[in-house]
Amino acid sequence: MNTKRTHIVIPQQLVAEIDTLVGKRGRSAFLTQAAEKELMRLRQIKALESAAGSWKDKDHPELKEGAAKWVKKLRQEYDQRFEKMTRR
């Protein structure tokens, strides 16, 4: 992986807490991992926001009574099929 040295300013207390957990030698890896995790979270939020309103209730009438009820029904159907097949 290509790396680039950069200068960031963060509170001294935060640096101390990071160093306590991962040590001074682990600081860059920790901050890199934390930044990657936050970037993923922000990308997911952006994707959810851009998809807002794309789900139409009329396109999914099976969920009219709620997703939990629909999933329960699917599981019951699966259990019934499994029971039928194992009786043979």
Secondary structure, DSSP 8 states (H G I E B T S, - for coil): -----------HHHHHHHHHHH-GGGHHHHHHHHHHHHHHHHHHHHHHHHHTT---GGG-GGGTT-HHHHHHHHHHHHHHHHHHHHH-
